[in-house]
Amino acid sequence: MLKDRLTTLLGTATLLSLLVAVALGLKAPLDVNQGSLVRLMFLHVPSAWLSYLAYIGTGVFGLLYLLRRERRWDRLAMASAEIGVLFTLGTILGGMLWAKPTWGVYWTWDARLTTTALSLVVYGGYLLIRSLIDDPDRRARVSAVVGLVGTLYVPINYMAVEWWRGVHQTQTLRLLGKPSFEAAPIYGWVLLVATLAFTLLYLYLLRVRGILALREEVREERELLGDLNLKGESIRG
């Protein structure tokens, strides 16, 4: 069981912030054109933000491993990649539910959608590589390089709607220049709260997954030592 104080505090703060975000989202006024469908934005946009944060985390933790050679950074990089893949799938699913009534189709090969789908290939490959390399140090080094290169996805995906105009709307939350909420002020504040809640969710999931990864690593090392001891005894016998 995860009983350390920081995990408990993070979990509590995450739960409370998510409940506030849900309450604000349900109380937000309906959009003139989309009606209640606009509320998908309060889930879709923060999910996309969390996937960005997770992929950046994978690259940063990988870089820290290359610089420090401490196994904990590799564990956090792996955990962050898993979280990123999970919320990328959530982003795509939410986007499809939003796209069908607005665009008439669940999916189109728009630049934003295409690059989002490609991120699943990149980070799915990252996780696959980890499963194929047995040596922990070599696995960490190779994964760190792939994770660093993979962070290029974030600015490309974010700017895709500006560089290659398609059916996808421009950025809902503009990070470059002065932040603006073009839809309506109330939507902007709800999005801000939801994004903060999802940021806390990322930190909580990262901590929990990192602790579990440490336990898995310790168990694997014990099993390896046990196998080596058995081989040593058989050779001496």
RAQUI-V542080 format. One record per pair of residues at least 12 apart in sequence whose ideal C-beta (glycine too) atoms are under 8 Angstrom apart, sorted by the first residue. I is the first residue (numbers start at 1). J is the second residue. D is the distance in whole Angstrom. If there is no record, write none. Layout:
I;J;D, I;J;D
//
This chain:
2;208;6, 2;211;6, 6;207;7, 7;204;7, 7;207;6, 7;208;7, 7;211;7, 10;200;7, 10;203;6, 10;204;4, 10;207;6, 11;204;5, 13;200;5, 14;197;7, 14;200;4, 14;201;5, 14;203;8, 14;204;5, 17;193;7, 17;196;6, 17;197;4, 17;200;5, 18;197;5, 18;201;7, 20;193;6, 20;197;7, 21;42;7, 21;46;8, 21;190;7, 21;193;5, 21;194;4, 21;196;8, 21;197;4, 24;42;8, 24;189;8, 24;190;5, 24;193;6, 24;194;8, 25;39;5, 25;42;4, 25;43;8, 25;190;6, 25;194;7, 26;39;7, 28;42;7, 28;186;6, 28;187;6, 28;190;5, 29;184;8, 29;186;7, 31;183;8, 34;101;8, 34;102;7, 37;98;7, 37;101;6, 37;102;7, 38;183;8, 38;187;7, 40;94;6, 40;97;6, 40;98;5, 41;98;8, 41;172;7, 41;183;8, 41;187;7, 41;191;7, 42;190;6, 42;191;6, 42;194;5, 43;90;8, 43;94;5, 43;194;7, 44;91;6, 44;94;4, 44;95;6, 44;98;6, 45;172;5, 45;173;7, 45;191;6, 45;194;7, 45;195;7, 46;191;7, 46;194;4, 46;195;5, 46;197;7, 46;198;4, 47;87;5, 47;90;5, 47;91;4, 47;94;6, 47;198;7, 48;87;8, 48;91;5, 48;116;8, 49;173;7, 49;195;5, 49;198;6, 49;199;8, 50;83;7, 50;84;8, 50;87;5, 50;198;5, 50;199;7, 50;201;7, 50;202;5, 51;84;5, 51;87;4, 51;88;4, 51;91;6, 51;119;7, 52;154;5, 52;157;8, 52;158;7, 53;199;7, 53;202;5, 54;80;5, 54;81;7, 54;83;4, 54;84;3, 54;87;7, 54;202;6, 54;206;8, 55;80;8, 55;81;7, 55;84;5, 55;119;7, 55;123;7, 55;150;6, 55;151;6, 55;153;6, 55;154;6, 56;151;6, 56;154;6, 57;76;7, 57;77;7, 57;80;4, 57;84;8, 57;202;8, 57;206;7, 58;77;5, 58;78;8, 58;80;4, 58;81;5, 58;84;6, 58;123;7, 58;126;7, 58;147;4, 58;150;7, 58;151;7, 59;77;8, 59;147;5, 59;148;5, 59;150;7, 59;151;4, 61;73;5, 61;74;7, 61;76;4, 61;77;4, 61;80;6, 61;147;7, 62;74;7, 62;77;5, 62;143;7, 62;144;3, 62;145;7, 62;146;8, 62;147;4, 62;148;5, 63;144;7, 63;148;6, 65;77;7, 65;140;6, 65;141;8, 65;144;5, 66;141;7, 66;144;5, 66;145;8, 71;136;7, 71;140;7, 71;217;7, 72;210;7, 72;214;7, 74;136;8, 74;139;8, 74;140;4, 74;143;7, 74;144;7, 75;210;5, 75;213;4, 75;214;6, 75;217;7, 76;206;7, 76;210;5, 77;143;7, 77;144;7, 77;147;6, 78;127;8, 78;130;6, 78;143;7, 78;213;6, 79;205;8, 79;206;5, 79;209;4, 79;210;5, 79;213;6, 80;206;6, 81;123;5, 81;126;5, 81;127;6, 81;147;7, 82;127;7, 82;209;6, 83;202;6, 83;205;5, 83;206;6, 83;209;7, 84;119;8, 84;123;6, 85;120;6, 85;123;5, 85;124;7, 85;127;7, 88;116;7, 88;119;6, 88;120;6, 88;123;8, 89;120;7, 91;116;7, 92;113;8, 92;116;6, 92;117;7, 95;113;7, 95;116;8, 103;167;6, 108;166;8, 108;167;6, 110;166;4, 110;167;5, 110;168;5, 111;160;4, 111;161;7, 111;163;7, 111;164;4, 111;166;5, 111;168;7, 112;157;7, 112;160;5, 112;161;5, 112;166;7, 112;168;4, 113;168;7, 114;160;8, 115;153;7, 115;156;6, 115;157;4, 115;160;5, 116;157;6, 118;153;7, 119;150;8, 119;153;5, 119;157;7, 122;146;8, 122;150;5, 122;153;6, 123;150;6, 125;146;7, 126;143;6, 126;146;5, 126;147;6, 126;150;6, 129;142;6, 129;143;6, 129;146;6, 130;143;5, 136;217;8, 158;171;7, 158;175;7, 172;191;7, 173;191;6, 173;195;7
//
